[in-house]
């Protein structure tokens, strides 16, 4: 059983090792930080793509654009037919040409210069069919309803956003696969960097380790300060990479998304969750430990012939 | 304390260091392992503190079969043995106190116990006043006394010394031998490897004389 004060000794030794390695420590932390930062960028991307996908599914609706100048009776009859198709499983809203323009103006109120270029009313009247949120939701059902409505008389066109959801889904899947692949490569790189840094520290303290062995230190006693050092490398890099990611998110992405009208219809972008931040830091600490363990394994291998 | 039965040690590339060694060292005995350079003295000591394994033969230290001792048990064997080297093997970035305390720190004792035992042995080797000095600020004799303090701080049953006075002048060497003999009077078994027989003959100690890996006298 190790005395609690021995733990204090481990921490002290780890910090001494850490400082003694000097430039090598900073280089190692710098490289690992960049590696984890790249990983973080992909996490940020996937978090926000999922957000877009969710928003699209929540807003799953069919917009039925009507031809201009339809008599009221025709509009009434279209609404009845749509109701029959939807089968009371959703809400049908009629938006006239005038209401459509008003809505458009309201949404773009910040961009008066865009609105200034609009003359007359180019927008068609439309029906918005919001399907009641249900676990039974399927894009197939939505598509069938949309196609049936498109056949009706007086319909200019139908839009049901399936394409966008499908594209985003594909991108998300590809990025997920990419993250697994790149995570493996970056994790391996982190492992090698930490392992090399610790190995250099071990070479510098070869005599000390030899004396430790001679006075009866167990391999775990020798390992502990180096494992802690590796863990500190990992944890600091993890925290720094998240800090860097947050700076990029807060001062770069957030501003670009808030001011650029291209992103106006996308949901507000989000930072990675606390759980993801925690996982990133914990896994980098774990990788640090593992890196140390690797170099220690070769270094402390018994040379008793 | 130590029994060697037909011990042979052959290093890589077929270099034979020891050949069919049979020896018996009793508890509390003082033994000098003598012989010219390359006779196998260091190998003899290394086998005892399990730095290397014999190629063949049986070796018992304190009743334990060291020739087949698993690696995980080696640290516990070494805690009962103090080793002193010709080149002292001190940690130059640590103070005298820290060097001696190091041997206790690695076995996980409390700071209070470490302090008490370290001061006690520094007293024995008369270095209490230099406990805050670094090894490079000490003379050769003083450095060797630090190494002895580190070797005895664990109250070992056995002290192994490899040419402990080889680098020191005659007066200081005699002083170092006095410290070893004092440890022996307290009951510690001493095994000292040296190339000159003078000290051994003076003390009238048991001598194992090696030449080309064989006991010759």
Interface residues (C-beta under 8 A of the other chain):
Chain A: X1 X2 X3 X5 X6 X9 X207 X208 X210 X211 X212 X213 X214 X215 X216 X217 X218 X219 X221 X302 X304 X305
Chain B: X11 X12 X49 X50 X51 X52 X53 X71 X72 X74 X75 X76 X77 X78 X79 X83 X89 X91 X102 X103 X105 X106 X107 X108 X109 X110 X111 X150 X154
